[in-house]
């Protein structure tokens, strides 16, 4: 029995590590010339906006509504929006004492929001495995497929925000590894962590909505030619569709 539990723990950790490595998908952009990458970045920012909105409205909030009272879901969604607003204000106060920052604060806010989401992914994967191994495998695959478009967008946001490509990859990986912390938490603390997850999910959705609506979409309005606008709209729709 003890050996079976150890095997299950190893399977859980292997699964969350595998999902976390998806954050390195941005490596496919490393070989691009700077000029070409610059042309792609606003498209990636639009793609990230769509992925975040899709993640919030098509996955996180509907999932929360299945388990807790609707008013509570939207209260915690609003709380997430407000707390990410305060967080960004703090980052501006801490790092920016001028009109522009070398690294836009929305890059750091996006990392934090993604870290919360990845932590929840780790919790969900671990809980699924502890229920039944086939359910854990199915959950891992579901998380993996919805992480791919989001991580591509996240890489674009970090580079657009001022990080080098190498740092963007590394920071994205660190953010993704919070999934391991989530999995370990559910294994060690069990029901204590599980009982808070229904409230953490709409909170994360609020963070996604804030980042997409107040940080990323305003950046898209800085390029307003018909060609740019069409490209941005298509990228947003693609991001939502893939989610």
Secondary structure, DSSP 8 states (H G I E B T S, - for coil): -HHHHHHHHHHHHHHHHHHHGGGGGGGGGTTS-HHHHHHHHHHHHHHHHHHHHHIIIIIIHHHHHTTS-HHHHHHHHHHHHHHHHHHHHHHHHHH-SSS--SS-HHHHHHHHHHHHHHHHHHHHHHHHHHH-HHHHHHHHHHHHHHHHHHHHHHHHHHHHTT--HHHHHHHHHHHHTHHHHHHHHHHHHTHHHHHHHHHHHHHHHHHHHHIIIIIIHHHHTT--SHHHHHHHHHHHHHHHHH-
